Amino acid sequence: MFRLKNTLAALSAAALLGTAPVAALAQDNPGEGVSVVMAQPTWDTGWFHTEIYRQLLQELGYEVAPAITLDNPPFYQSVAQGDVTLWVDGWFPLHNTYEPIFSEGAEVVGAVAEGGALEGYLINASAAEEFGITSLEDFKRDEVKAAFDRDGDGRADMVACPPGWGCEINIEHHLDAYELREHINPIKAGYAASMADAVAAYENGENILFYTWTPNWTVNELVPGEDVVWIEVPEVDLPDMELADAAVREGVAGCVNDPCMLGFPANDIVPVVNSAFLADNPAVGALLEAVEIPLDDIFEQNAAMNAGDDDIEAQAAQWIEDHREAVDGWLETARAAS
C-alpha cells in the first residue's frame, strides 16, 4: 500500500511537471480511442491521397477503417450531419454548389493541392493540326464533326462526365451556351471505361475528343503537348460567372494558346471535415493544414493504377516512407496541437 501511494504521488508530480508517461502517450497518440469515418469520391484518381491521409491519421492513433465511396451529394450531407468525418477530395470552386448543404456542420481545412486541379477539353494533336482546331466552336464545322463521329449519328463524340458529377453541370451548361447540342454527343457512361475506349481508339489512329481534369491518369497516358492538346472554349461562360477569371490560365502545358481559355475555373483540392469533430480533435486540423502532396506524385500513381497496379494501400505506405522526413514533421505539428 505504501509503495502504491508513493507511485501514485510520483505520477501526480510528473503530471504536474508535464513528464508523466500517460501524458506523453496521449501526446504521441492524440487519436487513441477515437474513430474516424473517411469517405472517398467515385473518381478513383482521388483514392491514392485519401489513403495517404488515412494512414497518417492512423499514425496519430486514430481508428480509421478503409474509406467508403460516396458521390458528392451524399458525402456533403453526411459530413454536415456527422455520419462521415471527412474526405480530402473537395474540389473548389467546382463544389461551391454544395456549400449550402455542408456549411452548417462542416468546413474546409488545408489543401492537398492549391490551384493545380485543371479541367477542360482535349483532342488528339494530329487532328488539331490537320483541321486547324483551336476551340469547341470548330466542332460546328461539318468536316470536324465527321472526323470525330465514331457512332455515325452525325455528331462528334466526346467523353464527358457521368450524371451526378460536378463537372457534368459545367459541361451541360457549355453545350447550351455555345449551341453545341446538334454538333457534339456527350458520352456519360462510366468515365474510366469511356476513357479507356478513347485511348484504344487513339492508338488505332482515330480522332478523340474528351473532357478531363488533373490530377488524372489520362494526362500520363495521353500527354498534353505531345499526344493531345487542350482546346479552348469560344468564350468563358459559367453557371457562376464570378469564377470567370479563374477559367483562363497562363502557362498550361499543351494548350493551343497561352493564356489558355479552359472554360473551367482552376480548382483547389481540399479536405472537408465535420466541424464538431474538428473542435474536439485539434491534432487533425493541424495535420490537414500541414500536409501537401505534389500533383506529380498523384499523376504517377494514377498512371500505375491505370496500368494494373491497384494496391493503393501499399502505394500510399511506400509514399509515406519515401517522404518520412516531411511526414514526421507534419505528425509532430499535429501532436503539438493536441
C-alpha positions in Angstrom: 0.0 0.0 0.0 2.8 2.4 0.9 4.6 1.6 -2.4 1.3 2.2 -4.3 0.8 5.6 -2.6 4.4 6.6 -3.5 3.9 5.5 -7.1 0.6 7.5 -7.4 2.3 10.5 -5.8 5.2 10.3 -8.2 2.8 10.0 -11.2 0.8 13.0 -9.9 4.0 15.1 -9.6 5.2 14.0 -13.0 1.8 15.0 -14.5 2.1 18.5 -12.9 5.6 18.8 -14.4 4.4 17.6 -17.8 6.5 14.5 -17.7 4.0 11.7 -17.0 4.2 8.7 -19.2 0.4 8.9 -19.6 0.7 12.4 -20.9 3.5 11.5 -23.2 1.4 8.6 -24.6 -1.6 10.9 -25.1 0.6 13.4 -27.0 2.1 10.7 -29.2 -1.3 9.2 -29.9 -3.8 12.0 -29.6 -6.4 9.9 -31.5 -6.3 7.0 -29.2 -9.8 5.6 -28.9 -11.3 7.9 -31.4 -12.9 6.5 -34.6 -12.8 8.4 -37.9 -15.1 7.6 -40.8 -13.3 8.7 -44.1 -15.0 8.9 -47.4 -13.5 8.9 -50.9 -15.1 10.0 -54.2 -16.4 7.9 -57.0 -13.5 9.0 -59.2 -10.6 6.7 -58.4 -7.9 9.4 -59.1 -8.5 10.7 -55.6 -8.1 7.3 -53.8 -4.3 7.5 -53.5 -4.1 10.7 -51.5 -7.2 9.6 -49.5 -5.2 6.5 -48.4 -2.1 8.6 -47.5 -4.2 10.8 -45.2 -5.9 7.7 -43.7 -2.5 6.1 -42.8 -1.3 9.4 -41.4 -4.3 9.6 -39.1 -3.6 6.0 -38.0 -0.1 7.1 -37.1 -1.7 9.6 -34.7 -3.6 6.8 -33.0 -7.0 7.3 -34.7 -9.0 4.2 -35.6 -9.7 4.7 -39.4 -11.3 1.9 -41.4 -10.9 1.8 -45.2 -12.7 4.8 -46.8 -16.2 4.4 -48.0 -17.0 5.6 -51.6 -19.6 8.3 -52.0 -21.0 10.6 -54.7 -20.8 14.3 -53.9 -24.3 15.0 -52.7 -24.4 12.2 -50.1 -21.0 13.0 -48.9 -21.6 16.7 -48.2 -24.9 15.9 -46.5 -23.3 13.1 -44.4 -20.3 15.2 -43.3 -22.5 18.0 -42.2 -24.6 15.6 -40.1 -21.5 13.9 -38.7 -22.3 10.5 -40.2 -19.0 10.8 -42.1 -16.0 12.6 -40.6 -14.1 13.9 -43.6 -12.8 13.4 -47.1 -9.8 15.0 -48.8 -11.4 15.4 -52.2 -13.3 18.7 -52.1 -12.9 20.5 -55.4 -13.4 24.2 -55.0 -14.8 26.3 -56.6 -16.3 23.4 -58.6 -18.1 22.1 -55.4 -19.3 25.5 -54.4 -22.8 24.3 -55.4 -22.7 22.0 -52.3 -21.8 24.7 -49.8 -25.4 25.3 -48.7 -25.6 21.6 -47.8 -22.5 21.3 -45.7 -21.7 24.8 -44.4 -23.7 24.5 -41.2 -21.9 21.4 -40.0 -18.6 21.1 -41.9 -15.7 23.2 -43.2 -12.7 23.2 -45.5 -9.3 22.8 -43.8 -5.9 22.9 -45.5 -5.3 21.8 -49.1 -4.0 18.7 -50.8 -3.1 20.9 -53.9 -3.8 24.5 -54.5 -4.7 25.8 -58.0 -3.3 22.7 -59.7 -6.5 21.0 -60.5 -7.3 21.9 -64.1 -10.3 20.9 -66.1 -11.0 21.2 -69.8 -11.4 19.7 -73.3 -8.7 17.9 -75.2 -8.3 16.4 -78.7 -5.5 14.4 -80.3 -2.7 16.7 -81.6 -2.8 15.3 -85.1 -6.4 16.3 -85.6 -5.8 19.8 -84.2 -3.1 20.3 -86.8 -5.0 18.6 -89.7 -8.2 20.6 -89.2 -6.9 23.7 -87.5 -8.9 23.1 -84.4 -8.4 25.5 -81.5 -11.8 25.7 -79.9 -15.1 23.9 -79.3 -16.5 26.3 -81.9 -14.7 24.4 -84.6 -16.9 21.4 -83.9 -19.7 23.2 -85.7 -17.8 22.5 -89.0 -19.1 19.5 -90.9 -15.6 18.1 -91.7 -14.6 18.3 -88.0 -17.8 16.6 -86.8 -17.4 13.8 -89.3 -13.8 13.3 -88.2 -14.8 12.7 -84.6 -18.1 10.9 -85.2 -17.5 7.4 -84.0 -21.1 6.1 -83.8 -22.4 7.6 -87.1 -25.0 9.9 -85.6 -23.6 13.0 -87.4 -22.2 14.5 -84.2 -18.7 14.5 -82.7 -18.4 12.0 -79.8 -17.0 13.4 -76.6 -16.1 11.6 -73.4 -17.9 13.7 -70.8 -18.9 13.2 -67.1 -21.3 10.7 -65.6 -24.5 12.1 -64.1 -24.1 13.5 -60.6 -20.5 14.6 -61.0 -19.8 18.3 -60.5 -18.2 18.6 -63.9 -21.4 17.4 -65.6 -23.1 20.7 -64.6 -20.5 22.8 -66.4 -20.4 20.6 -69.5 -24.2 20.6 -69.8 -24.1 24.4 -69.4 -21.4 24.7 -72.1 -23.4 22.6 -74.6 -26.3 25.0 -74.3 -24.3 28.2 -74.0 -22.2 27.5 -77.1 -25.2 25.9 -79.0 -23.4 22.6 -79.4 -26.2 20.2 -78.8 -26.5 19.4 -82.6 -22.8 19.1 -83.0 -21.4 17.2 -80.0 -22.6 14.0 -78.4 -21.6 13.8 -74.8 -20.8 10.2 -73.6 -21.9 9.9 -70.0 -21.1 6.3 -69.2 -18.5 5.3 -66.6 -15.6 7.7 -67.1 -12.7 5.2 -66.7 -14.3 2.8 -69.2 -15.1 5.6 -71.7 -11.6 7.0 -71.5 -10.1 3.5 -71.9 -12.1 3.2 -75.1 -11.0 6.6 -76.2 -7.3 5.7 -75.6 -7.7 2.5 -77.6 -9.3 4.5 -80.4 -6.4 6.9 -80.4 -3.9 4.1 -80.6 -5.9 2.8 -83.6 -5.4 6.1 -85.4 -8.9 7.5 -84.7 -9.6 11.1 -83.5 -10.8 11.6 -80.0 -12.4 14.5 -78.0 -12.6 14.2 -74.3 -13.1 16.2 -71.0 -10.5 15.6 -68.3 -9.1 17.0 -65.1 -5.8 17.0 -63.3 -4.6 15.0 -61.5 -5.8 12.1 -63.7 -4.1 9.1 -65.3 -5.3 10.4 -68.7 -2.6 13.1 -68.8 0.1 10.4 -68.3 -1.4 8.1 -70.9 -2.1 11.0 -73.4 0.5 13.7 -72.8 -0.7 17.3 -73.4 1.6 18.9 -76.0 2.6 15.5 -77.4 -0.3 13.2 -77.9 -3.1 15.6 -77.3 -3.7 19.4 -76.8 -6.0 21.4 -74.6 -8.5 23.4 -76.8 -10.3 26.5 -75.7 -14.0 27.5 -75.3 -15.4 30.2 -77.6 -15.7 32.5 -74.5 -15.9 32.0 -70.8 -19.5 31.1 -69.9 -20.1 29.5 -66.5 -23.1 28.9 -64.3 -21.4 31.2 -61.8 -19.7 34.0 -63.7 -18.0 35.2 -60.5 -15.5 32.4 -61.3 -14.8 33.6 -64.8 -11.2 34.9 -64.2 -10.1 31.5 -62.8 -11.2 29.8 -66.1 -8.3 31.4 -68.0 -4.9 30.2 -67.0 -1.3 31.1 -68.1 1.3 28.5 -68.7 -1.0 25.5 -69.3 1.3 22.9 -70.9 0.0 21.6 -74.2 -2.7 24.3 -74.7 -3.3 25.7 -78.2 -2.9 29.2 -76.7 -1.3 31.0 -73.8 -3.1 32.2 -71.8 -5.5 29.3 -72.2 -9.2 29.8 -72.0 -10.1 26.4 -70.5 -13.7 27.3 -69.7 -13.5 25.8 -66.2 -12.1 27.5 -63.1 -8.9 26.0 -61.8 -9.6 24.2 -58.5 -8.1 23.6 -55.2 -8.3 20.0 -53.9 -9.1 20.3 -50.2 -10.2 18.4 -47.1 -13.8 18.9 -45.9 -14.3 18.0 -42.3 -17.1 17.8 -39.8 -16.8 20.9 -37.6 -17.8 19.3 -34.3 -15.1 16.6 -34.8 -12.6 19.2 -35.7 -13.3 21.2 -32.5 -12.7 18.0 -30.4 -9.6 17.0 -32.4 -7.2 19.9 -33.0 -4.5 17.4 -34.0 -6.5 16.5 -37.1 -6.9 20.2 -38.1 -3.2 20.8 -37.6 -2.3 17.7 -39.7 -4.7 18.8 -42.5 -3.2 22.3 -42.5 0.4 20.8 -42.8 0.1 18.1 -45.4 0.7 18.8 -49.1 1.0 16.1 -51.8 2.7 17.0 -55.1 0.5 16.6 -58.1 3.2 14.9 -60.0 3.2 12.1 -57.4 -0.6 11.7 -57.8 -0.1 11.6 -61.6 2.5 8.9 -61.3 0.3 6.7 -59.0 -2.8 7.3 -61.2 -0.8 6.0 -64.2 0.4 3.0 -62.3 -3.1 2.2 -61.2 -4.4 2.5 -64.7 -1.7 0.1 -65.8 -3.0 -2.5 -63.3 -1.1 -1.8 -60.1 -4.1 -1.2 -57.8 -2.6 -1.9 -54.4 -3.3 1.6 -53.2 -2.6 0.8 -49.6 0.9 -0.4 -50.4 1.5 2.6 -52.7 0.5 5.0 -50.0 2.6 3.3 -47.4 5.6 3.5 -49.7 5.0 7.2 -50.5 4.9 7.9 -46.7 8.2 6.1 -46.2 9.8 7.8 -49.2 8.8 11.2 -47.6 9.3 10.2 -44.0 11.2 13.4 -43.0 8.4 15.6 -44.2 5.8 13.2 -42.7 7.4 13.2 -39.3 7.3 17.0 -39.3 3.6 17.0 -40.1 2.9 14.5 -37.3 5.0 16.5 -34.9 2.9 19.6 -35.7 -0.3 17.6 -35.2 0.9 16.2 -31.9 1.9 19.6 -30.7 -1.6 21.0 -31.5 -3.2 18.3 -29.3 
